[in-house]
Amino acid sequence: MIKLIGKWRAIAMKSNRHMENVSRIVVKIGTSSLMHGNGKLNLQAIDQLSYTLTGLVNEGKQVILVSSGAIGAGMGQLGLTERPEQIQKQQALASIGQSELMTVYQQRFAAYGQRISQVLLTHDVLDYPQSREYVHNTMEQLLDWGVIPVVNENDTVAVDELDHRTTFGDNDKLSAIVAVRSHADLLIMLSDIDGFYTGNPHQDPQAKLIKELHQVTADSLKRAGGAGTIFGTGGMATKLTAAADILKHKQMMVLANGANPSIIFNIMNGEEVGTLFISEENSEESNDDRVVK
């Protein structure tokens, strides 16, 4: 059994899950939620995501979308079934896929009357104070205008081999950085899993979904697995790392299944969906410390 956390509790259903004061939201969607197994874009999921995020903006929320999928979309365009190891090939695929991804996003968001923008980042941009300030000011202006920034790593130019730090490593980490830098109230991470479990649900039939987590330990990170699909780079470990950063800054994160992105509405309605990461001092006290069966 995988020990995911140092201190956890799973709580019973309740009508309010700390969402009543959430006004700025970062939504991260993984490649597995955006693409079919055959490498084609999941247009239904993208349409549902566009509809849902537009609905949040119409309610007066400020929304930032961190979207994976550029390299995966590029692979689909070229009919590749294996992610190449060569950096130049990955960068070329990202260039192809990012264009396709933004074209589809533009079409679907426009259908609901929502304006979007593209923001491509590298780590060094956020490391240097002046460029970080420029990015911050741009994002703030976009949000003030009611525009949804669509953020992704600039995979075409970001590589590990450069002398200065350019890569975030994965969009799970990027989404946490964006949430912290933008002072978001909530990070919603949509993936191909329902949340965090007491064990690997694919191997352990006794594994239980953990509803609320207050702490992530070093042991948790060591035991977490790798990437889930051939198209994406994220996995359980990267999500735990992102959650730890969110908890460090006293913010909230929900990990949920992104097969139907409209699940975001359920999360915002305070329903007990997926796993909620929240610092213990920000969580309401509960007398129910049982795992929900």
Buried (B, 14 or more C-beta within 10 A) or exposed (E): EBEBBEEBBBBEEEEEBBBEEBEBBBBBBBBBBBBBEEBEBBEEBBBBBBBBBBBBBEEEBBBBBBBBBBBBBBBBBEEBEEBEEEEEBBBBBBBBBBBBBBEBBBEBBEEBEBBBBBBBBBBBBBEEEEBBEEBBEEBEEBBEEBBBBBBBBBBBBBBEEEEEEBBBBBBBBBBBBBBBBBEBBBBBBBBBBBBBBBBEBEEEEEBBBBBBBBBBBEEBBEBBEEBBBBBBBBBBBBBBBBBBBBBEEEBBBBBBBBBBBEBBBBBBEBBBBBBBBBBEEEBEEEEEEEBBE
